[in-house]
Amino acid sequence: MNKLSTPPVSDDEDTHRDPASDGQVNEAHVDLARTAAQGDPAARKTVNELVHNIITYQTDRFCKRFCRENQYYYCCTLPKPWGSSPKEAPLCEWGNASYAWMLDDLTNANRLRQYEGKHGARLNDYVYRIANSLPFYERWKDWRFGRKVHVPTYIQDLGPDAGKVFLGLRSHEAVANIAQRLGKSLADTEDLCQRIIMILTQRNRLHLLDPPNTVSLSTLNQNDEQGSGEADVPYFDLAPEQQEIHAQLWRVWKKLTAVEQFVLEAMLIDELDANEVLAALIKLDISLAEGVPAEQSNRQQLYYFRRKALAKLAQLMEEE
């Protein structure tokens, strides 16, 4: 599945490298990367255009995979929006924020300086490999769900110190301490706090100031004499019957062929278009029917193959 999830390179360039370039350095792209790393606006624009398709593709994949209930409460900001939120729902921040994070991670000055252009590799080839790597995926998840907090753009627009005040409020820091740390007057800081709370309330995002707490199960029974209050432990497990269905599905899933798993995961989980799946099958030289070359497969055959795989999966579930 890793090969299918690989983001596309720029459409306006040949995806194959000239064999004669082996052992050579892509001086043009190395110079471009060095110039962009130094902050040149024109070079930076060119680099951004080179990696745009790669970042757009990965943003779409990652956001949809972890969207969960957001699709029902917020309007998607991806190039191809999805979900069933009401028309008056506020905009979701995660699409644009993910694009910005990926752009910074893949094209920051340190990253560009590490590019060497060996064997004629282009800059977008270099970014292509990083964007499709497991460490990149894990870094994005750390940012998306970890301790690194995204400050919404509408908060940043309130002023140069608005982001710092937002983070202070999120950490439940006293307003007086925030003012002292930023070197601002208490009145100005209180006014900014009120504006932040007001805009979050208007956008139904006030929960952003109340981050989830991690409870250590190993310390729940310690120091009971210090207080009689009970600690609430969040429960995120599925219901027992759902756990059983998931376990059963996982067992029968492994009975499908690799091609059946490939097609179902691509079309039902990743929600890729049929043409994208066909292109991946042709690239990997995977045939949908015995005796039919991969390049002769069409959409009708793919949808028929998917229906057969789903019917097989349903039958295996019944027999389990």
Order of alpha helices (4+ residues) and beta strands (2+ residues): alpha-alpha-alpha-alpha-alpha-alpha-alpha-alpha-alpha-alpha-alpha-alpha-alpha-alpha-alpha
